Amino acid sequence: MTTRYDGMIVRQLASLFEVGSFRELSDGQLLEQSLGDEREAAELAFGALVKRHGPMVLRVCCRVLADPHDAQDAFQATFLVLARRGRSIRRRESLASWLHEVALRVACCTRRANAVRQAHERLRAGQLVEAVVAPTDDSAEHATMLHEELARLPERYRAAVVLCALEGQTCEEAARRLGCPVGTIKSRLARARERLRLRLERRGLGTVGFAALLTAESARAAVPARLTAQLVAKAGRAGSSGVIQTAVAELTQEVLTLMLRDQLRYVAIGMLSLIVGVSGAVALARSPQSPAVAAASAPGQAEAPVADYVVEPPDLLVVEVLDALPGRPIKGDHLVRPDGTLSLGYYGDVFVAGLTLRQVKVAVIAKLRENLGDDQLGLIEPDGRHPSQNRVVSPEKSTRVLVDVSAYNSKFYYVQGDVGSPGRLPVTGNERVLDAINFAGGLNPSEAKRNIRLVRPASPGICCEQVFNVDLDAIVKAGDQSTNHRLGPGDRLVVYRDPVSETTVKGPSLEARFESIERRLDAIERRLERAVDLLEAAQPPRP
């Protein structure tokens, strides 16, 4: 009876795809139907999702797991997770990216479980000698690296790569699936490929190998019809009773537990951030500081002091040592962690918070002297006057160790009011009022050019914050830089709206509105990419 029912499901799926009944439906529509109460329609819709994304999921499982039976179990567990968690998925229009991440997690869980089981079997067999490790397939290892780095990409990039590179869809089809322009898909693909190439190069895979690997991963793995029918039947039972007495069910439950744990951790982090923010706001509201504001018009008083940049978390520093140990290079960006330390990998950690760049360089060299010689660190150089002798070089003047700021993330000023993209911008050392307005997307048509103020927080020994006037017309038209003040950490540049324009002008033109929206979107995308880069730098690679 079961064989006859499975065969009926396969025949119905084939006929529906041939006539195109399900082909034109989006992933969200198919998922909604698969969660419905009518069993036959739900199973056919779920089978359509398996037929659409199954080749990609099976390909990922086969690349991570060597045993084809384990790969098939991971394949079924991935779609059973979809059947259990389908109602909680927010982005339903394209499930390819979500299924890729779940498939990779399921396959990694299976691989870890197999390793633990084999270790226990060796212990039970009384094998005291170390087991001989069989040589691994380089192509499989490289493919696993590719999928791990692909899972670490931001969602917008990962969705485009999975659809176009793994499922073989064209940019036009991916654009329709994701609901965005074709040009956006092409741009995301280019950026995603560049990020993947750089990350895989760091892990030892060259440019040519990356291109060949990505081409090989686009091949579609055929899903046996019998496997699809069994999966649809299991998904129907899982949705109704939630009990499946198979090894696949154990794997599914393990992955669901991990996903729930991650979700609870994200919620806890969000709640902790909210509590910290509320506590800071309450403490600020209870501060006895006087609300009076001292107005200043002398341009010299608005000049923020120019001093050496002080490194603080979460600044991003680039550290490069030209002559490091073989196989232990020091190169690239390093995040200053919340505890103020900078990780040098094999060479250890060094505390850099509160130090200038020169002091950071001295501290890094002092740490590296535990493993490297003075000649490797550039502390000894040939004397030009006496070629046979060497001269001692101070650490801050070493040319073999380079330290610089890659991203200024710890000190900010704020642009508020009637500008294209108000928000927070990093202080790099020499920003002025005109720079801040340009970085914020320019002024809106309804701004009051004669009503722009620079608000500076109170300095030590001063009771109140200071307010400085800004004459934008004099800066732009007359070249008068007396009010083009230099900005410092915590400064707020406030651009007020002209009340006359609110009553006499109906509003900016449609073209001006589009330009303002584009500027805001560009600024938001830059901030998101910066935040993603920081998170990727701080997050350890997935197992």
C-alpha positions in Angstrom: 0.0 0.0 0.0 2.9 2.4 0.9 4.6 1.6 -2.4 1.5 2.3 -4.4 1.0 5.6 -2.5 4.6 6.7 -3.0 4.4 5.9 -6.7 1.2 8.0 -7.0 3.0 11.0 -5.4 5.9 10.7 -7.8 3.6 10.5 -10.8 1.5 13.4 -9.6 4.6 15.5 -9.0 6.0 14.7 -12.5 2.7 15.6 -14.2 2.2 18.8 -12.3 5.7 20.0 -13.2 5.2 19.0 -16.8 2.1 21.1 -17.1 3.6 23.9 -15.0 1.1 24.0 -12.2 3.8 24.4 -9.6 6.6 25.8 -11.7 5.2 29.4 -11.6 4.5 29.4 -7.9 7.0 31.1 -5.6 8.7 29.4 -2.7 6.5 31.3 -0.3 3.3 30.1 -2.0 4.5 26.5 -2.1 5.5 26.7 1.6 2.1 28.1 2.5 0.3 25.3 0.7 2.6 22.7 2.3 1.6 23.9 5.7 -2.1 23.7 4.9 -4.6 21.2 6.4 -5.4 19.3 3.2 -2.9 16.4 3.2 -2.7 15.6 -0.5 -2.3 19.2 -1.6 0.3 19.8 1.2 2.3 16.8 0.2 2.3 17.8 -3.4 3.4 21.4 -2.6 6.2 20.1 -0.3 7.3 17.7 -3.0 7.5 20.6 -5.4 9.8 22.3 -3.0 12.0 19.2 -2.8 12.1 18.9 -6.6 13.0 22.6 -6.9 15.8 22.8 -4.2 16.6 19.1 -3.7 19.5 18.9 -6.1 21.3 21.8 -4.4 20.7 20.3 -0.9 21.8 16.9 -2.0 24.9 18.3 -3.6 25.9 20.1 -0.4 25.4 17.0 1.7 27.4 14.8 -0.7 30.3 17.2 -0.7 30.5 17.4 3.1 29.9 13.7 3.7 31.8 10.9 2.1 29.2 8.1 2.7 26.2 8.4 0.2 23.9 6.9 2.8 24.8 9.6 5.4 24.3 12.2 2.6 20.8 10.9 1.9 20.0 11.0 5.7 21.3 14.6 5.9 19.3 15.4 2.8 16.0 14.1 4.4 16.8 15.7 7.7 17.2 19.1 6.0 13.7 19.0 4.5 12.2 17.6 7.7 13.6 20.7 9.5 11.8 22.8 6.8 8.6 20.9 7.6 9.0 21.5 11.3 10.2 25.1 11.2 8.4 26.3 8.1 6.0 28.5 9.9 8.8 30.5 11.6 10.7 31.3 8.4 10.4 35.1 7.7 11.9 35.3 4.2 9.8 32.8 2.3 10.1 34.1 -1.2 13.4 32.3 -1.7 14.2 29.3 0.5 17.4 28.4 -1.3 19.7 30.3 1.0 17.9 29.1 4.2 18.1 25.4 3.0 21.8 25.8 2.1 22.6 26.9 5.6 20.5 24.2 7.2 22.0 21.5 4.9 25.5 22.5 5.8 24.7 22.4 9.5 23.0 19.0 9.3 26.0 17.6 7.3 28.4 19.0 9.8 26.4 17.5 12.7 26.4 14.1 10.9 30.2 14.3 10.3 30.9 15.1 14.0 28.6 12.3 15.2 30.4 9.8 12.9 33.7 10.9 14.3 32.6 10.5 17.9 31.1 7.1 17.1 34.3 5.9 15.4 36.3 7.0 18.3 34.1 5.0 20.7 34.3 2.0 18.5 38.1 2.1 18.5 38.1 2.4 22.3 35.7 -0.6 22.7 37.9 -2.6 20.3 40.9 -1.9 22.6 42.9 -0.1 20.0 45.5 1.8 22.0 47.6 2.8 19.0 46.7 5.9 17.1 44.4 5.2 14.2 45.7 5.8 10.7 44.0 8.7 9.1 43.0 7.9 5.5 44.0 10.5 2.9 41.2 12.9 2.3 40.0 14.1 -1.2 41.3 17.6 -1.8 38.3 18.4 -4.0 35.9 17.4 -1.3 37.8 19.4 1.3 37.9 22.5 -0.9 34.2 22.1 -1.6 33.5 22.0 2.1 35.5 25.1 2.6 33.5 26.9 -0.1 30.2 26.0 1.5 31.4 27.1 4.9 32.5 30.5 3.6 29.3 30.8 1.6 27.3 30.3 4.8 29.2 33.1 6.4 28.2 35.6 3.7 25.4 38.2 4.4 22.0 37.0 3.5 21.6 39.2 0.4 24.9 37.9 -1.1 24.3 34.3 -0.1 20.9 34.1 -1.7 22.2 35.4 -5.1 25.1 32.9 -5.1 23.0 29.9 -4.1 20.4 30.6 -6.8 22.7 31.5 -9.6 25.9 29.5 -8.8 24.5 26.4 -7.1 21.0 26.0 -8.6 22.0 27.2 -12.0 19.4 29.9 -12.4 20.0 33.0 -14.6 20.2 36.5 -13.2 16.7 37.2 -14.5 15.2 34.2 -12.8 17.0 35.0 -9.6 15.7 38.6 -9.8 12.1 37.4 -10.1 12.6 34.9 -7.3 14.1 37.6 -4.9 11.9 40.5 -6.1 14.8 42.8 -7.0 16.2 44.3 -10.2 18.6 42.2 -12.4 21.4 44.8 -11.9 21.2 44.3 -8.2 21.6 40.5 -8.6 24.6 41.0 -10.8 26.2 43.5 -8.4 25.6 41.1 -5.4 27.1 38.2 -7.4 30.2 40.2 -8.2 30.7 41.3 -4.6 30.0 37.8 -3.2 32.4 36.2 -5.6 35.1 38.7 -4.6 34.6 38.0 -0.9 34.6 34.3 -1.4 37.8 34.4 -3.5 39.6 36.5 -0.9 38.5 34.3 2.0 39.4 31.0 0.2 42.7 32.4 -0.8 43.4 33.0 2.9 42.6 29.4 3.5 45.1 28.2 0.8 42.9 28.0 -2.3 44.2 29.9 -5.3 42.2 32.1 -7.7 42.2 29.4 -10.4 41.1 26.7 -8.0 38.3 28.9 -6.7 36.9 29.5 -10.2 37.1 25.8 -11.1 35.5 24.9 -7.8 32.6 27.3 -8.2 32.0 26.0 -11.7 32.0 22.4 -10.5 29.5 23.2 -7.7 27.0 24.5 -10.2 26.4 20.9 -11.4 23.0 19.6 -10.4 22.8 16.3 -8.5 19.8 14.2 -9.5 17.5 13.3 -6.6 16.1 9.8 -6.9 12.3 9.8 -7.2 12.0 7.1 -4.6 13.9 9.3 -2.1 11.6 12.2 -2.8 8.5 10.1 -2.3 9.9 8.7 1.0 10.8 12.2 2.2 7.3 13.6 1.4 5.7 10.8 3.3 7.9 11.4 6.3 7.3 15.1 6.2 3.5 14.4 6.3 3.9 12.2 9.3 6.2 14.7 11.0 3.7 17.5 10.5 0.8 15.5 11.9 2.2 13.5 14.8 5.8 14.7 15.1 7.1 11.1 15.6 9.4 9.3 13.1 11.3 6.4 14.5 14.4 6.6 12.3 18.0 7.8 12.5 16.9 10.7 10.3 14.5 11.9 13.1 17.3 11.9 15.7 19.5 14.1 13.4 16.5 16.4 12.7 15.8 16.8 16.4 19.5 17.6 17.1 19.6 20.3 14.4 16.2 21.8 15.7 17.7 21.9 19.2 20.8 23.7 17.9 18.7 26.2 16.0 16.5 26.9 19.0 19.6 27.4 21.1 21.0 29.9 18.6 17.7 31.8 18.5 17.6 32.0 22.3 21.2 33.2 22.4 20.4 36.0 19.9 17.3 37.0 22.0 19.4 37.1 25.1 22.1 39.3 23.5 19.4 41.6 22.2 17.8 41.9 25.7 21.2 42.5 27.3 21.9 45.3 24.8 18.5 46.8 25.5 19.1 46.7 29.3 22.5 48.3 28.9 21.1 51.1 26.7 18.2 51.8 29.1 20.5 51.8 32.1 22.8 54.3 30.3 19.9 56.5 29.4 18.6 56.5 33.0 22.1 57.3 34.4 22.4 60.2 31.9 19.0 61.5 32.8 19.9 61.5 36.5 23.2 63.3 35.9 23.5 66.5 37.9 25.1 68.3 34.9 23.6 71.7 34.2 21.5 72.0 31.0 22.8 75.5 30.3 24.6 75.9 27.0 27.5 78.3 26.5 27.4 79.9 23.0 30.7 80.7 21.4 31.4 82.6 18.2 35.1 82.7 18.1 36.3 80.2 15.5 39.4 79.2 17.4 37.3 77.9 20.3 35.6 75.4 18.0 38.7 73.7 16.9 38.9 70.1 18.2 42.3 69.4 19.5 44.5 67.5 17.0 46.3 64.6 18.7 47.6 61.2 17.8 44.7 58.7 17.3 44.1 56.6 20.4 43.1 53.0 19.6 40.0 51.6 21.4 37.6 48.7 20.8 36.3 47.9 18.2 38.8 49.6 15.9 40.2 47.5 13.1 44.0 47.6 12.7 46.1 46.3 9.9 49.3 44.6 11.2 52.0 43.3 8.8 55.3 41.7 9.6 57.5 41.3 6.5 59.8 38.6 8.0 57.5 36.3 10.1 58.1 32.7 10.9 57.6 30.3 7.9 53.9 29.2 7.9 53.0 31.7 10.6 52.4 35.0 8.7 51.1 38.2 10.2 49.2 40.1 7.7 45.7 41.7 7.3 43.1 43.2 9.5 43.0 42.5 13.3 40.0 43.6 15.4 40.6 45.2 18.8 38.5 43.0 21.0 36.2 44.2 23.8 38.9 43.5 26.4 41.3 45.8 24.6 43.6 43.1 23.2 44.8 42.4 19.7 45.2 38.8 18.6 48.4 38.0 16.7 47.5 34.3 16.3 50.4 32.0 17.0 52.4 34.8 18.6 49.8 35.6 21.3 47.7 38.6 22.4 48.8 42.1 23.1 47.0 44.9 25.0 46.5 48.0 22.8 43.5 49.9 24.2 44.3 53.5 25.0 47.5 53.5 23.1 48.5 55.6 20.0 49.6 53.9 16.8 53.2 54.4 17.7 52.7 52.9 21.1 50.8 50.0 19.6 53.7 49.3 17.2 56.1 49.3 20.1 53.8 46.9 22.1 53.5 44.6 19.1 57.2 44.5 18.5 57.8 43.8 22.2 55.4 40.8 22.0 57.0 39.5 18.7 60.5 39.6 20.2 59.5 36.5 22.1 59.6 34.5 18.8 61.4 36.7 16.3 64.9 38.2 16.2 65.8 41.9 16.1 66.9 41.6 12.5 63.6 40.2 11.5 61.7 43.0 13.3 63.9 45.7 11.7 65.5 46.7 15.0 69.0 46.3 13.6 70.1 47.8 10.2 73.5 48.1 8.5 75.2 51.4 9.3 75.7 53.5 6.2 78.9 55.0 7.4 80.4 51.7 8.6 79.0 48.9 6.4 80.6 46.3 8.6 78.7 47.5 11.6 75.0 47.6 12.5 73.0 50.3 14.1 70.1 50.0 16.5 66.7 51.3 15.3 64.0 52.3 17.7 60.8 50.1 17.5 58.6 53.0 16.3 60.9 53.6 13.3 61.1 49.9 12.2 60.4 49.4 8.5 59.8 45.6 8.9 56.7 45.9 11.1 53.8 48.0 9.8 50.8 49.1 12.0 47.9 51.3 10.8 44.2 51.8 11.3 42.1 50.0 8.8 38.7 51.1 10.1 37.9 53.8 12.6 35.1 52.3 14.7 35.5 53.6 18.3 35.0 57.4 18.0 32.1 59.1 16.2 30.4 62.4 15.5 26.8 62.8 14.6 24.9 64.7 11.9 21.3 65.4 12.7 18.4 67.2 11.1 17.5 68.0 7.6 20.2 66.2 5.7 20.1 63.3 3.2 21.3 60.6 5.6 21.5 61.6 9.2 23.4 59.4 11.5 26.7 58.5 13.1 30.0 58.9 11.3 33.5 57.8 12.4 36.2 60.3 13.4 39.4 59.8 11.5 41.2 63.0 12.7 40.5 65.9 10.3 36.8 66.0 9.4 35.2 69.4 9.3 31.7 70.7 9.0 31.6 70.7 5.2 33.0 67.1 5.1 30.3 66.0 7.6 27.5 67.4 5.4 28.8 65.8 2.3 29.2 62.4 4.1 25.6 62.7 5.3 24.3 62.9 1.8 24.1 66.7 1.5 21.3 69.1 2.6 17.6 68.7 1.8 15.8 71.4 -0.1 13.9 72.5 3.0 17.0 73.1 5.2 17.8 76.5 6.9 21.4 77.3 5.8 21.6 80.1 8.4 20.5 77.8 11.2 23.2 75.2 11.5 24.8 74.6 14.8 27.8 72.5 16.1 27.2 71.2 19.6 30.2 70.0 21.5 30.0 67.9 24.7 31.4 69.4 27.8 35.1 69.0 28.3 36.7 68.1 31.6 36.6 71.2 33.8 33.7 72.8 31.9 30.2 72.5 33.3 28.2 72.8 30.1 28.3 71.8 26.4 29.2 74.4 23.8 27.3 75.6 20.8 29.0 77.1 17.7 27.4 78.8 14.7 28.1 77.6 11.2 27.8 80.0 8.2 27.5 77.6 5.3 27.1 80.3 2.6 30.4 82.0 3.8 32.2 78.6 3.6 30.9 77.6 0.2 30.5 80.9 -1.7 33.1 83.2 0.0 35.7 80.6 1.0 35.6 81.8 4.6 36.7 78.8 6.6 36.3 80.5 10.0 33.2 78.5 10.8 34.2 75.3 9.0 35.0 73.8 12.4 37.0 70.7 12.9 34.9 67.9 14.4 35.9 65.7 17.4 34.5 62.7 19.1 30.9 63.2 20.4 30.3 66.4 18.3 26.8 66.9 17.0 26.2 68.9 13.8 22.5 69.9 13.8 20.9 71.2 10.6 17.5 72.8 11.3 14.6 72.9 8.9 13.5 76.2 7.5 9.9 76.9 8.9 9.2 79.1 5.9 9.8 76.4 3.4 7.4 74.1 5.3 4.5 76.5 4.6 5.5 77.9 1.2 7.1 75.0 -0.6 5.0 71.9 -1.3 8.0 69.7 -1.1 11.0 68.5 -3.0 10.6 67.3 -6.6 10.2 63.6 -7.3 13.7 63.4 -8.7 15.1 65.0 -5.5 13.2 62.5 -3.4 14.6 59.6 -5.4 18.2 61.0 -5.0 17.7 61.4 -1.3 16.4 57.8 -1.0 19.3 56.5 -3.0 21.8 58.4 -0.8 20.2 57.0 2.3 20.2 53.4 0.9 23.9 53.7 0.0 24.8 55.0 3.4 22.8 52.2 5.1 24.5 49.6 2.9 27.9 50.9 3.7 27.1 50.7 7.4 25.8 47.2 7.1 28.8 46.0 5.2 31.1 47.6 7.9 29.1 45.9 10.6 29.2 42.5 8.8 33.0 42.8 8.3 33.4 43.5 12.0 31.3 40.5 12.9 33.1 38.3 10.5 36.5 39.4 11.8 35.4 38.6 15.4 33.6 35.4 14.7 35.6 32.1 14.6 35.2 29.9 11.5 32.5 27.4 11.7 33.5 23.7 12.2 
